[in-house]
C-alpha cells in the first residue's frame, strides 16, 4: 500500500506544470544520538526523539495555527552571502520479511514486500542519511549527499535469512553518492518509457508552484480533488498528511507556503497533541477502518514554525506480531536545519 501510494504521488507530480570547512560553532541540540553529535554548524532547529513531556494545553489545530503565524512573522531562513542552508535528514525504516510471500528463484526481494508486521518472520531496521546544501544564492550549485544505507538492527528468529536476502537483492553503494546541480534542477531519462528526459528538482517547488493559493481551505479542496475525492471528503486525508509533511525541503519554501501547509494540516480531523518537549510539540494524526489503524506523528518546532520530525506507524492490524522487540513504528525521519560556511 505504501509503495502504491508513493508511485501514485510521483505520477501526480509528473503531471503538474513546473514552477570545506564548516563554521566552528558547535551544535548542541537534541537529535538521534551519535548521528549528529559533534557536527560543527550554527543551529537553527533540530529534530527530537519522543520523550516524556509537559501536559498539552492547546489543541493540535491551535498549535499548527500558532506555528503558521510564527512562520509568517519570521520570514525566510536567513543565510549569509557565500554560505549554505543545510538540511540533514536521518531516516529509519523497519522492513518486514515474510517467507510466505510468493517468490520465484531470484525474486527473494518479494519477501520484503508485505507491510503487515503480523505476517513477518523477521524484520530489519535500516538507517540512511541525506544532506542537502542550498547556497544563499539559489541560482548557484546545490549539492545533495546521500550516505550509504545500513542495517542497524535485526529482529526475529529468522533474521539471518532476511539479512542474506537483503544483501543479495538490495545492493547498497559503499560510498556516499553526491549530486551537484545548478539551481536545484536536473534532467534524467523518463522512467515511464525510457525515452526523452524529464526535469526534476531537489526541492518541492513543483508542488508549491502548483498550489492554487495559500488559503488552506482552497489547498485542502485542491488536494482532495487531485486524489479523486470531493472537497468535503476525508477519505484521502492520510495521503494528504503524507504529502504535506514528508518533504524534507519544506524549509526552503516561501514563508506563506510553509504557513499554508501548517494551516491545511490544522483543518484535518483526527489529530491531537501527543507531547510537548520545550519548543517541539508532537502531533498525532490517526485513522482507522474495520480492519486496520494507522497514525503519523509530526514534530513541530513552534519557535521556528518548522516540521523537524515525522514518524509513521504503517498499517497496524488487530493481529499481533510474534517478533519480540519491534519498534511500534515503520518509518521515522528527523530533520536538522542549519547554516554552514561551505558544501562538500
C-alpha positions, 0 to 999 in steps of 0.5 A: 500500500505504501509503495502504491501510494508513493508511485501514485504521488510521483505520477501526480507530480509528473503531471503538474506544470513546473514552477570545506570547512564548516563554521566552528560553532558547535551544535548542541541540540537534541537529535538521534544520538551519535548521528549528529553529535559533534557536527560543527554548524550554527543551529537553527532547529533540530529534530527530537526523539519522543520523550516524556513531556509537559501536559498539552494545553492547546489543541493540535489545530491551535498549535499548527495555527500558532506555528503558521503565524510564527512562520509568517512573522519570521520570514525566510531562513536567513543565510549569509552571502557565500554560505549554505542552508543545510538540511540533514535528514536521518531516516529509519525504516523497519522492513518486514520479511515474510517467507510466505510471500510468493517468490520465484528463484531470484525474486527473494526481494518479494519477501520484503514486500508485505507491510503487515508486521503480523505476517513477518518472520523477521524484520530489519531496521535500516538507517540512511542519511541525506544532506542537502546544501542550498547556497544563499544564492539559489541560482548557484550549485546545490549539492545533495549527499546521500550516505550509504544505507545500513542495517542497524538492527535485526529482529526475529528468529529468522533474521539471518535469512532476511539479512542474506536476502537483503544483501543479495537483492538490495545492493547498497553503494559503499560510498556516499553518492553526491549530486551537484546541480545548478539551481536545484534542477536536473534532467534524467531519462523518463522512467515511464518509457525510457525515452526523452528526459524529464526535469526534476528538482531537489526541492518541492517547488513543483508542488508549491508552484502548483498550489492554487493559493495559500488559503488552506481551505482552497489547498485542502479542496485542491488536494482532495480533488487531485486524489479523486475525492470531493472537497468535503471528503476525508477519505484521502486525508492520510495521503494528504498528511503524507504529502504535506509533511514528508518533504524534507525541503519544506524549509526552503519554501516561501514563508506563506507556503510553509504557513499554508501547509501548517494551516491545511494540516490544522483543518484535518480531523483526527489529530491531537497533541501527543507531547510537548518537549520545550519548543517541539510539540508532537502531533498525532494524526490517526485513522482507522477502518474495520480492519486496520489503524494507522497514525503519523506523528509530526514534530513541530518546532513552534519557535521556528514554525518548522516540521523537524520530525515525522514518524509513521506507524504503517498499517497496524492490524488487530493481529499481533506480531510474534517478533519480540522487540519491534519498534511500534513504528515503520518509518521515522525521519528527523530533520536538522536545519542549519547554516554552514560556511561551505558544501562538500 
